[in-house]
Amino acid sequence: MGHTELINGRIFDIQGFSVHDGPGCRTLIFFKGCSLECAWCSNPEGISRSPEPLYRHSKCTFDGRCVNACPYGAISLSNNGEGDQLTFNRSICVECTSYICSKACLSGALNIGGYTISVEDLYTRIKRDRQFWGDGGGITLTGGEPLIQPEFARDFLKRCYEAYIHTAIETCGNVPWENYKMTLPFIDWIFYDLKTMDESKHHHFTKNHMKQFNHSPVALILENARRIAREFSGRLVFRMPVIPGFNDDNKNIDATAHFIQSTGRNEINILPLHHLGREKYSLLEKKYSMTDLTIPSKDELRKIAHQFSSLGITCYAGSETPF
């Protein structure tokens, strides 16, 4: 049995026919687990490393089947005067491996976000898409943060790389350098997030799940970016989500541009805030806190792009990607 057959990882989705996350037509693999928890995250189901219940209240018949099926007593059915409601003790749910509750649900109200898959099974799944990629297409690892699962990411990337499949990753930078070191030989393209240069804003709007390291998130992210820029021979494109009041001010744009210049690279893709993932928060019994923020207009993106360009950085705004 080969080494890759022994490695399992956790993902929560596979999407084909993407044209925004790397050259050509691509298949995206969404990894479970993230080292940051950004307030605007559009994939909240990717933050936890463990599979978790996704509960849709509007589909629930409140027949109690899931409550009775759960062997750990983690699901409760109650009525608060405004109608029946299921609640989940998610600290118990993260330890579950049977997911009997979702199997007992007959209405489609309860599903499990995330599942375990081997390198070989994932490779078998994505190679079906190969005929649709075209000459420049391939696979992109996203999430979540792919390098939260470095061994699984490495072995899968290696499997694809050796099969002459173009490989790309999207990363937030907030992982140990060793996680990059083991995967860089098998990556062709990196999208690297630079959310803000401001430490206090970064702390306020993103929750750091890597607190065991002495570095602040910003310091670790910038240091990893410098090392990747030096040691990675492939394409490195920085990315910045444009979040009003968080990172769209002139001071931050200037600081970001000067940092990129210092790495010897010169490309950034700015992406406007969107609210497309907010409905997922209720499935996880979470609150989406960014509803009141206005989506940046095309003119606002052009203004930021012009500021980057004036400082010598090639800037792609929104869907104006480098491919």
N, C-alpha and C positions, 0 to 999 in steps of 0.2 A: 504494500500500500504506500503510495507516494506521500510526501510531507504535506502537500496542499490538501489532500483528502482528510487530514487530521484537523485542519484549522476551520473553526466555525466562527461566524460573526453574527451581529444583529443588525438588520435593516428594517425600514418601515415602508419602503416603496421602491418601485422600479418604473421609470417613465421613458418611453421611447419618443422618437421624432422631435427632440429638442434642437433648436437652432440658435439658442442664446447662451449656451454654456460651454463654448469651445467651437472649433472650426467644424464645418460640415454639419451633417445630421448626426445626432448623438443619442445614446441611451444613458440616462441619469440613474445612479444608484444612491439612494438616500440612507445614510448610516444613522443608527440610533446612538444617542449620547452626544452632548456638547459640553465644552469646557467653559462656555459663557451662556448666559441667559439674557438676551437682549430684549428690551421692552417691546420692540416692534417685530419680533420674530414671526415670520409667516409660516413656520413649521414647528409649532410648540410640541407636537407629538414626537419630535426628534430630539428634545432636550434630555429627557431621561434615558439612561442606558438600558432600562428594562422595558419589555413589553408592558402595556398598561391598558386599562379599560377605556374605550371611547364610547360614551353614553349619549344617545340621542333621545332626549325626553319626548319629543313630538311623536316618536314611533312606539313608545313604550305602552304596553297594555296592562302593566302592573299586576301581572298574574302571579308574581312571586317565584317563578320557576328558577330564576338566577339566584335569588336569595336562598332558596332551599338547596340549590346545587353547590353553592360555595362551601367547601369543607373547612374554611377558616373563619367563617362568620364575618367576612369583610364587607358584606352588602346589607344595607338596612332599607326597609320600606316604611315610609312614614307619611303622615298627612298633617301639614302645618296650617290647615284652614284654607289654603289656596289651591288644594288639590294634592293628589298623590305625588310622591317624589322618592326616587332612589338616591341613596348616598353611598359612597365607597370609602373605606379606610384604605387609602392608597399606600400608606406605609406597609400594610400587609400585602396589598396587591403586587408590589414590586418583587416580593419573594416567591410569588406563585409561578409554577411551571406547567400546570395542567390546563388552565383557562376553561374549566368546566362551565363557568357561568355563561360565557359567550356561546358555548355549544348548546346550552339549555334554552337560550333565547330564541323564540320562534318568530318574533316580529321584526328582527333586524335592528333593534334599538341598541344592542350591545355588541360591540366588536372589540378585538384586541389590536392595538396599534403596535406593530413590530413583531418580528419573528426571527428565529435562528436559522441560518443557512450556511452550508459549507462553501468553500472556495470553488470546488468542482461543480456543485449544483448551481451556484450563481453564474459561473462561466457558461454552463450549458444553457442557462436561461438567456443570457445576453447575446450569445453568438447567433441566436435565431434572428436578431435584428441586423446582423452584419450586412445582409443584402440591401438594406435600406440606407446605410451610412454614406455611401458614395466614397470618392477617393480620399477626402479629408476628414471623414467622420470617425467616430469611435465612442469611448465611454468616458463619463465624468463622474467622479465620486464627490458627493455632496452630503448634506445632512440637515441638522446635526453637524458634527465635526468628524470627518472621516478618520483623522489621525488620533482620535480617542481610542480607536481599535487598531493600533499600528501593525501588529503581526498579521491580522486578517487583511488589512489594506495592502501591506507589502506583498503578501502571497498572491492576492488577487491581481494586483497591478502587474506583478511579475508574470503571472499566467497570461495576462492579456498582452503584455509587452513582447513576450516570446512568441506570441501568435501574430505579431505585426499589427496589433490593434493600437490605434492612437489613444493615449491615456492622458487624462486631465483630472485635477482635483480643485475643489474650492475649500479654502481653509481660513480659519479666523486667526491663526498664528499663536493661539494661547495653549500650546502643548510643549512638552520637553523637546529640546533639539534632537535628541536621539530618535524621536518618532519621525522626524524629517530625514535624518541621516540614513535610516534603513529603507526609506521609500524613494528617495530622489533618483536612484539609478533607473527606476522603472516608470518615471513620469516624463511626459513630453511638454506639458503645459500646466501652469499654476495660476489660478486666480487667488489673490491674497488680500484679505480684508484689512483696510485701515479705517477704523470707525471714527476715531478722534485722537488728536495729540494731547488733549486735555485730560489729565489724570483724574480730576475730581468728577468731571462729567462722565468719563468712562465708568468710574466706580458707581455713580448714581444710576445710570441707565442700563448697565450690564452687570449681571450677577456673576461673579467669578467662582467657578467650580473647581479651580485648581489652586486652592489656597495653601496647599502643602509646600508650594515653592516660595522661595524668598523673594523672587522678583515680583514687582507689581505687574498686573496684566499688560499695561502699556509698554513697560520696559522689556518684558519678555517678547511681546509681539514685534517690537521694533528690532530687537537683537536677532530674533529668528529671521526677520525680513532681510537684514544686512547679510547674514550668513548664507541664506538661500541665494541672494543676488550674486554673491561671490562664488558659490560652489555649484550652482545649478546652471547647466548649459542650455536648458530649454527656454521656452517663452514664459516670462513672468509678467503678468498684468495685475496691477493693484486694482482693488475695487473699493468704492466708498458708497454706502447707502446714504442718500441725502435726507437727513432727518431735521426738519425745521426746529430751530432753537437748541439743537444739540451739536451739529457739526457744520452748519452752512454759513457760518460767519467768516469774514475776510481773514481774521487772524488764524483760524484753523486751516483754511484753504492754503494760505501762505506757508504755514508750518508743515503741512502735508506735502506740498510741492517741494519744499526745500529738503525734506527727508528723502523723498523719492530720488531727487537729484544726487543726494549723498550716497545712495546705493549703486549709482552707475546705471540704473534703469530709468525709463522715461515714459511709461504708459500707465494710465489709470482709466477705469471705466466707472463713471458715476451713475448710480441707479436711484430713481426716486422712491421715497417711501410709498408703500401701498398698503391697503387694508384687506387684501384678498384672503388672508389667513385668520381673520378675527373670529369667524364662526367656529373655528376649531377649538378655541379656548373653552367654550361652554362644554364641549365634548369631554374635556379634561377637568371640568369643574374649576376652571381658572377664569380670572377677569382680564380682559384685554384693556390696557390702560391708555392706549394711544389713539382712541377713536376721534378725539377732538382735534388732532393735528391735521392740517391741510396738506394734501398731496402737492408737492412742488410742481409748478407749471413748466412747460417747455422753455419759456423765456427765462425762468429762474435757473433751470439746468444749463441753458446756453451761457448765462452770465457766469456761472461757476466754471464751466468749461473754458470760457474765454480767459478767466483769471488763471487757471492752470496753464493754458497755452502761452499766456504772456510771460510765464515763469519758465518756459522751455519744456513743459510736460505735455505730451500728446494725450489729449483727453477725449474719450468716447462717451457721449451722453446717452443714457438709456439704451435703446436698441441699436444705436450707432456703434456696433461692436467692430473689433479689428479683424473680423472674419466674414 
